[in-house]
Amino acid sequence: MSHPIVFPSAESQSSVSHIRVDQDRLWNALQELGELGAYRDEETGLHGVRRLALTDQDMEGRRLVMGWMQEAGLSLRVDQIGNVYARRAGAQDVLPPVMIGSHIDSVGTAGKFDGCLGVLGGLEVIRTLNDHGVITRRPIEVAIFTEEEGVRFGTDMLGSAVAAGRLGLREALETTDRDGVSVGAELEHHGFAGEVQVPITAPYAYLECHIEQGPILAADNTRIGVVRGVQAITWKELQLTGRAAHAGATPHSLRRNAGLAAALVTVRLNEMVESGEYGQMLATVGRQDTYPNLINIVPSNVLMTVDLRNPDAAAMERAEADLNTYLGDVERLTGVSITSRTTAKTPPVAFPVEMQDLVAKSATNLGFSYAEITSGAGHDAGEIAALCPAGMIFVPGLYDGISHNPREYSTPEACADGINVLLQAAVELAN
């Protein structure tokens, strides 16, 4: 159950209004963490990050950050799905904490900022409070959530969804990657099957700072994004089963071409987006594995993924229903059988107005321009919002806001701007 947010008087905030984070320390932490799981990207020629959830690289990154947390005097706990909570005591330590969080797992072709800014920014808030001897009324916790990206195990925001109770622990632990390795097995292997029960006890409030992952802030030269909420996300995995045949000797009428069926689905998704019938929906076929994948053989099998995004829940439901109807049409047209499995589904989330106002006020007090923005990507904040009032801060990214790519980049100044807003908002909540 959410706690009502009660803000302190302006006088009680006067002792922290002048405090700023250490920009160089924050930047150096981002760069050092970015070396773990680093690889050279062939497409861009840049060094990217590949730190998939619960791999050795992810564990190396966690232990680095957890070491920094302990050096900052934080006490660490791990829950049953491997989420890490690092706690700084408050003057009234029995009160529910203000939680700051994000993730450090990555997609296979990542930059150094996605998720990491939120975790290391939370750590920088703690370090800054330590530097200035500030004691907050409530405790502050910095969280690292497990498998936010969903790349390895197919369910995005897995750790925070379990922490918030949307996803059951057993289901999550039994989820497997492409090689059949389960989440539970990896947690045991790496020693991160913690004892803190899930769903977790509700924090007082939750804040997350993140790179925008889009072009809006940079295009308008705006320093801070005040996030209104997160749009709905549905992931589907389609298995298309046809029949292999010789490319030259099999007439068209006798083919059951799984490749053709996959192409029809892809084109239909594009038509649905362009029709405008489903609001601001986006649709992406991100993965397509074809078998036997040979030039002179009609494909017998295709595995493809569908990523649907929509800020409107009703429009999303219509789109899913219409897509399912169309899959039946494709089966009848091509003779290919199609099975559909939903691997992730999160509703749209609107952050409370008082949390948006807090972020906007903190930005204004620091002299930063801001814009209201709805997140196109999913975030842990969208899950923890089920437990307590949640808010998000966006910072601009360069190069058209590209993310999930080694070109992802935000400046040291922009990162510090966002974490300074985070610092002010977190302390106000914690007092």
C-alpha positions as CSV (number, residue, x, y, z in Angstrom):
1,M,0.0,0.0,0.0
2,S,1.3,3.4,-0.9
3,H,2.2,5.9,1.8
4,P,0.9,9.5,1.6
5,I,3.7,11.9,0.7
6,V,4.2,14.7,3.2
7,F,6.8,17.3,2.4
8,P,8.8,19.2,5.0
9,S,8.9,22.9,5.4
10,A,11.3,25.0,3.3
11,E,13.3,25.8,6.4
12,S,14.1,22.2,7.0
13,Q,15.6,22.0,3.5
14,S,17.9,25.0,3.8
15,S,20.8,23.0,4.9
16,V,21.0,20.9,1.7
17,S,19.9,23.4,-0.9
18,H,23.6,24.4,-1.6
19,I,24.9,20.9,-1.8
20,R,26.0,19.5,-5.2
21,V,27.3,16.1,-6.2
22,D,30.9,15.4,-7.3
23,Q,30.6,15.4,-11.1
24,D,34.0,13.9,-11.6
25,R,33.5,11.1,-9.1
26,L,30.1,10.2,-10.7
27,W,31.6,10.2,-14.2
28,N,34.7,8.1,-13.1
29,A,32.4,5.5,-11.6
30,L,30.3,5.3,-14.8
31,Q,33.5,4.8,-16.8
32,E,35.0,2.2,-14.5
33,L,31.8,0.1,-14.4
34,G,31.6,0.5,-18.2
35,E,34.9,-1.4,-18.5
36,L,33.3,-4.6,-17.2
37,G,31.7,-6.5,-20.0
38,A,33.3,-4.2,-22.6
39,Y,33.6,-5.4,-26.2
40,R,34.5,-3.8,-29.5
41,D,31.4,-3.3,-31.6
42,E,32.0,-4.2,-35.3
43,E,29.2,-1.9,-36.6
44,T,30.2,1.3,-34.9
45,G,33.9,0.6,-34.2
46,L,33.3,1.7,-30.6
47,H,33.7,0.0,-27.3
48,G,30.3,-1.1,-26.1
49,V,29.0,-3.0,-23.0
50,R,27.7,-6.5,-23.0
51,R,26.7,-7.4,-19.4
52,L,23.7,-9.7,-19.7
53,A,21.8,-10.5,-16.5
54,L,23.4,-13.0,-14.1
55,T,26.4,-13.7,-16.3
56,D,29.9,-13.5,-14.9
57,Q,30.2,-10.0,-16.3
58,D,27.1,-8.9,-14.5
59,M,28.3,-10.4,-11.3
60,E,31.6,-8.7,-11.6
61,G,29.8,-5.4,-12.1
62,R,27.6,-6.0,-9.1
63,R,30.5,-6.8,-6.8
64,L,32.3,-3.7,-7.9
65,V,29.3,-1.5,-7.1
66,M,28.5,-3.4,-3.9
67,G,32.1,-2.8,-2.8
68,W,31.7,0.9,-3.4
69,M,28.4,0.8,-1.4
70,Q,30.1,-0.8,1.6
71,E,32.9,1.7,1.4
72,A,30.2,4.4,1.7
73,G,29.0,2.8,4.9
74,L,25.9,1.2,3.5
75,S,24.5,-2.1,4.9
76,L,23.6,-4.6,2.1
77,R,20.7,-7.1,1.8
78,V,19.8,-9.3,-1.1
79,D,16.3,-10.6,-1.8
80,Q,15.1,-14.0,-3.2
81,I,15.3,-12.8,-6.8
82,G,18.8,-11.3,-6.4
83,N,17.9,-7.7,-6.1
84,V,20.4,-5.8,-3.9
85,Y,19.4,-3.1,-1.4
86,A,22.1,-0.9,0.1
87,R,20.8,1.1,3.1
88,R,22.0,4.4,4.7
89,A,20.4,4.7,8.2
90,G,18.2,7.6,9.0
91,A,17.7,9.5,12.3
92,Q,14.4,7.6,12.6
93,D,15.6,4.4,11.1
94,V,12.3,2.4,11.7
95,L,10.6,4.6,9.1
96,P,10.1,3.2,5.6
97,P,13.0,4.2,3.4
98,V,13.2,6.4,0.4
99,M,14.5,4.1,-2.4
100,I,16.7,5.1,-5.3
101,G,17.2,2.4,-7.9
102,S,17.8,1.0,-11.4
103,H,19.9,-1.8,-12.9
104,I,23.4,-2.5,-14.2
105,D,22.6,-5.5,-16.5
106,S,22.6,-4.6,-20.2
107,V,21.5,-5.5,-23.6
108,G,24.0,-7.2,-25.9
109,T,25.0,-4.0,-27.6
110,A,24.9,-1.4,-24.8
111,G,26.4,1.9,-23.8
112,K,27.6,2.9,-20.3
113,F,24.6,4.9,-19.1
114,D,21.4,2.8,-19.4
115,G,20.4,1.8,-15.8
116,C,23.9,2.4,-14.5
117,L,23.3,6.2,-14.1
118,G,20.4,5.4,-11.8
119,V,22.4,3.0,-9.6
120,L,25.7,5.0,-9.5
121,G,23.7,8.2,-9.2
122,G,22.1,6.8,-6.1
123,L,25.5,5.9,-4.7
124,E,26.7,9.5,-5.5
125,V,23.8,10.9,-3.5
126,I,24.9,8.8,-0.6
127,R,28.6,9.8,-1.0
128,T,27.6,13.5,-1.2
129,L,25.4,13.3,2.0
130,N,28.4,11.6,3.7
131,D,30.8,14.3,2.5
132,H,28.6,17.0,4.0
133,G,27.6,15.1,7.2
134,V,23.9,15.3,6.3
135,I,21.6,13.0,8.3
136,T,18.2,12.4,6.9
137,R,15.1,11.6,9.0
138,R,14.2,8.5,6.9
139,P,16.7,5.9,5.7
140,I,17.7,6.0,2.1
141,E,18.2,2.7,0.1
142,V,20.0,2.3,-3.2
143,A,18.7,-0.7,-5.2
144,I,20.2,-2.8,-8.0
145,F,17.4,-4.8,-9.7
146,T,17.9,-8.1,-11.5
147,E,17.4,-8.6,-15.2
148,E,15.7,-5.3,-16.1
149,E,16.5,-5.6,-19.8
150,G,14.9,-9.0,-20.3
151,V,17.4,-9.8,-23.0
152,R,18.7,-13.0,-21.5
153,F,15.6,-14.5,-19.8
154,G,12.9,-12.9,-22.0
155,T,11.1,-11.0,-19.3
156,D,11.9,-7.3,-18.8
157,M,11.9,-5.7,-15.3
158,L,12.0,-9.2,-13.9
159,G,13.6,-8.4,-10.6
160,S,11.5,-5.3,-9.8
161,A,8.3,-7.1,-11.0
162,V,9.0,-9.9,-8.4
163,A,9.9,-7.3,-5.7
164,A,6.6,-5.5,-6.3
165,G,4.6,-8.7,-6.5
166,R,3.4,-8.5,-10.1
167,L,5.4,-11.6,-11.0
168,G,5.5,-14.7,-8.8
169,L,8.9,-15.8,-7.4
170,R,8.6,-19.4,-8.6
171,E,7.7,-18.4,-12.1
172,A,10.6,-16.0,-12.2
173,L,13.1,-18.6,-10.8
174,E,12.0,-21.2,-13.4
175,T,12.4,-18.8,-16.3
176,T,15.2,-20.0,-18.6
177,D,17.5,-18.5,-21.2
178,R,18.0,-19.9,-24.7
179,D,20.4,-22.5,-23.4
180,G,17.9,-23.8,-20.8
181,V,19.7,-22.2,-17.8
182,S,17.2,-20.9,-15.2
183,V,17.2,-17.7,-13.2
184,G,17.2,-19.8,-10.0
185,A,20.2,-21.8,-11.1
186,E,22.2,-18.7,-11.9
187,L,21.3,-17.0,-8.6
188,E,22.5,-20.1,-6.7
189,H,25.6,-20.4,-8.8
190,H,26.7,-16.8,-8.2
191,G,25.6,-16.7,-4.5
192,F,22.8,-14.2,-5.1
193,A,19.8,-16.2,-3.9
194,G,19.1,-13.9,-1.0
195,E,17.0,-14.2,2.0
196,V,14.9,-11.0,1.9
197,Q,11.3,-12.1,1.2
198,V,9.4,-11.0,-1.9
199,P,7.3,-9.0,-2.4
200,I,9.4,-6.6,-0.4
201,T,8.0,-4.2,2.3
202,A,6.9,-1.1,0.6
203,P,9.3,1.9,0.6
204,Y,8.0,5.4,1.5
205,A,8.8,6.6,-2.1
206,Y,10.9,5.6,-5.1
207,L,13.1,7.7,-7.4
208,E,15.0,6.8,-10.5
209,C,17.3,8.9,-12.8
210,H,17.9,7.6,-16.3
211,I,19.2,8.6,-19.7
212,E,16.2,9.6,-21.8
213,Q,16.9,7.0,-24.6
214,G,15.2,9.3,-27.0
215,P,15.8,12.6,-28.9
216,I,13.4,15.0,-27.2
217,L,15.4,16.7,-24.5
218,A,18.6,17.2,-26.5
219,A,16.7,18.5,-29.6
220,D,15.1,21.2,-27.4
221,N,18.3,21.9,-25.4
222,T,16.3,21.0,-22.2
223,R,18.4,19.9,-19.2
224,I,15.9,17.7,-17.3
225,G,12.9,15.5,-18.2
226,V,10.1,15.2,-15.6
227,V,8.7,11.8,-16.4
228,R,4.9,11.6,-16.4
229,G,4.8,7.8,-16.6
230,V,5.7,4.7,-18.6
231,Q,3.8,3.3,-21.5
232,A,2.4,-0.3,-21.8
233,I,4.7,-3.0,-23.1
234,T,3.8,-6.4,-24.5
235,W,6.4,-8.9,-25.8
236,K,5.3,-12.0,-27.8
237,E,7.3,-14.9,-29.1
238,L,5.9,-16.5,-32.3
239,Q,6.8,-20.0,-33.5
240,L,5.9,-20.5,-37.1
241,T,6.0,-24.1,-38.4
242,G,5.8,-24.9,-42.1
243,R,7.5,-27.5,-44.2
244,A,11.0,-27.4,-45.8
245,A,11.0,-27.8,-49.6
246,H,13.3,-27.4,-52.6
247,A,13.4,-23.8,-53.7
248,G,13.3,-24.8,-57.4
249,A,11.3,-28.0,-57.5
250,T,8.3,-27.2,-55.3
251,P,5.4,-25.2,-56.8
252,H,4.2,-22.2,-54.9
253,S,0.7,-23.8,-54.3
254,L,2.3,-26.7,-52.5
255,R,4.6,-24.7,-50.2
256,R,4.1,-24.1,-46.5
257,N,6.6,-21.3,-46.3
258,A,7.3,-20.2,-42.7
259,G,9.5,-17.3,-44.1
260,L,6.5,-15.9,-46.1
261,A,4.3,-16.2,-43.0
262,A,6.8,-14.2,-40.9
263,A,7.0,-11.5,-43.6
264,L,3.3,-11.1,-43.7
265,V,3.2,-10.7,-39.9
266,T,5.9,-8.0,-40.0
267,V,4.2,-6.1,-42.8
268,R,0.8,-6.3,-41.0
269,L,2.4,-4.8,-37.8
270,N,3.7,-1.9,-39.8
271,E,0.3,-1.4,-41.3
272,M,-1.3,-1.4,-37.8
273,V,1.1,1.3,-36.6
274,E,0.6,3.5,-39.7
275,S,-3.2,3.1,-39.6
276,G,-3.5,5.3,-36.5
277,E,-6.3,3.0,-35.2
278,Y,-4.2,2.0,-32.2
279,G,-3.2,5.4,-31.0
280,Q,0.5,6.0,-30.6
281,M,1.4,2.3,-30.8
282,L,4.9,1.2,-31.9
283,A,5.7,-2.3,-33.1
284,T,9.0,-4.0,-33.6
285,V,10.1,-7.4,-34.8
286,G,13.5,-7.5,-33.1
287,R,14.5,-11.1,-33.5
288,Q,13.9,-13.5,-36.3
289,D,15.6,-16.9,-36.5
290,T,14.9,-18.9,-39.7
291,Y,15.5,-22.6,-40.2
292,P,17.3,-24.1,-42.1
293,N,18.5,-20.6,-43.2
294,L,19.8,-21.8,-46.6
295,I,19.5,-20.0,-49.9
296,N,17.8,-22.9,-51.9
297,I,15.4,-24.3,-49.2
298,V,12.0,-23.0,-48.4
299,P,12.1,-22.2,-44.6
300,S,10.4,-24.7,-42.4
301,N,10.5,-22.8,-39.1
302,V,10.8,-19.3,-37.9
303,L,11.0,-18.0,-34.4
304,M,10.2,-14.3,-34.2
305,T,9.6,-11.7,-31.5
306,V,7.1,-8.9,-31.4
307,D,7.5,-5.8,-29.2
308,L,4.4,-3.7,-28.8
309,R,4.4,-0.3,-27.0
310,N,1.5,1.9,-26.3
311,P,0.6,4.6,-23.7
312,D,-3.1,3.7,-24.1
313,A,-4.1,0.4,-22.3
314,A,-7.3,0.0,-24.3
315,A,-5.6,0.6,-27.6
316,M,-2.9,-2.0,-26.7
317,E,-5.6,-4.6,-25.9
318,R,-7.3,-3.9,-29.3
319,A,-4.0,-4.3,-31.1
320,E,-3.2,-7.6,-29.4
321,A,-6.6,-9.0,-30.2
322,D,-6.4,-7.9,-33.8
323,L,-2.9,-9.3,-34.2
324,N,-4.1,-12.7,-32.8
325,T,-7.0,-12.6,-35.4
326,Y,-4.5,-11.9,-38.2
327,L,-2.2,-14.7,-37.1
328,G,-5.2,-17.1,-37.8
329,D,-5.6,-15.5,-41.2
330,V,-1.9,-16.1,-42.0
331,E,-2.3,-19.7,-41.0
332,R,-5.2,-20.2,-43.4
333,L,-3.4,-18.4,-46.2
334,T,0.0,-20.1,-46.0
335,G,-0.7,-23.5,-44.3
336,V,1.9,-22.5,-41.7
337,S,0.9,-23.1,-38.0
338,I,1.6,-20.3,-35.6
339,T,1.9,-20.5,-31.8
340,S,2.1,-17.3,-29.8
341,R,3.5,-16.9,-26.3
342,T,3.4,-13.7,-24.3
343,T,6.8,-13.4,-22.5
344,A,6.2,-10.0,-20.9
345,K,3.3,-7.7,-20.4
346,T,3.2,-4.5,-18.3
347,P,0.4,-1.9,-18.2
348,P,0.9,1.8,-18.6
349,V,1.9,3.6,-15.4
350,A,1.2,7.2,-14.5
351,F,3.5,8.6,-11.8
352,P,1.7,10.6,-9.1
353,V,1.4,14.3,-9.7
354,E,3.1,15.1,-6.4
355,M,6.2,13.2,-7.5
356,Q,6.3,14.9,-10.9
357,D,5.9,18.2,-9.1
358,L,8.8,17.4,-6.7
359,V,11.1,16.6,-9.6
360,A,10.0,19.8,-11.4
361,K,10.5,21.9,-8.3
362,S,14.0,20.4,-7.7
363,A,15.0,21.2,-11.2
364,T,13.7,24.8,-11.0
365,N,15.4,25.4,-7.7
366,L,18.7,24.4,-9.4
367,G,18.0,26.7,-12.3
368,F,17.6,23.9,-14.8
369,S,15.1,23.9,-17.7
370,Y,12.7,20.9,-17.7
371,A,10.1,19.3,-19.9
372,E,7.4,16.8,-19.1
373,I,7.9,13.6,-21.0
374,T,6.3,10.1,-21.1
375,S,8.9,7.3,-21.2
376,G,8.9,5.1,-24.3
377,A,11.0,2.5,-22.5
378,G,10.1,0.3,-19.5
379,H,11.8,1.0,-16.2
380,D,12.0,-0.5,-12.7
381,A,10.1,2.6,-11.5
382,G,7.1,1.4,-13.4
383,E,7.0,-1.8,-11.2
384,I,7.9,-0.2,-7.9
385,A,5.1,2.3,-8.5
386,A,2.7,-0.5,-7.4
387,L,4.2,-0.3,-3.9
388,C,4.7,3.4,-3.3
389,P,4.7,6.8,-5.0
390,A,7.4,6.7,-7.7
391,G,9.0,9.4,-9.9
392,M,11.7,9.6,-12.6
393,I,14.2,12.1,-13.8
394,F,15.5,12.0,-17.4
395,V,18.8,13.5,-18.6
396,P,19.4,14.1,-22.4
397,G,21.4,11.8,-24.6
398,L,23.3,12.9,-27.6
399,Y,23.3,11.5,-31.2
400,D,19.5,11.6,-31.5
401,G,19.2,10.0,-28.0
402,I,20.3,6.6,-29.3
403,S,20.4,3.9,-26.6
404,H,21.0,0.1,-26.5
405,N,24.0,0.9,-28.7
406,P,27.6,1.8,-28.0
407,R,26.9,5.3,-29.4
408,E,24.7,6.0,-26.3
409,Y,26.2,9.0,-24.6
410,S,25.3,11.7,-22.1
411,T,27.7,14.4,-21.0
412,P,29.3,14.6,-17.6
413,E,27.5,17.8,-17.0
414,A,24.1,16.3,-17.9
415,C,24.6,13.3,-15.7
416,A,25.5,15.5,-12.8
417,D,22.5,17.7,-13.5
418,G,20.2,14.7,-13.2
419,I,21.8,13.4,-10.0
420,N,21.7,16.9,-8.4
421,V,18.0,16.9,-9.0
422,L,17.8,13.4,-7.6
423,L,19.8,14.5,-4.5
424,Q,17.4,17.4,-3.8
425,A,14.3,15.4,-4.3
426,A,15.5,12.4,-2.3
427,V,16.5,14.5,0.7
428,E,13.2,16.3,0.6
429,L,11.4,13.0,0.7
430,A,13.7,11.5,3.3
431,N,13.0,14.5,5.7
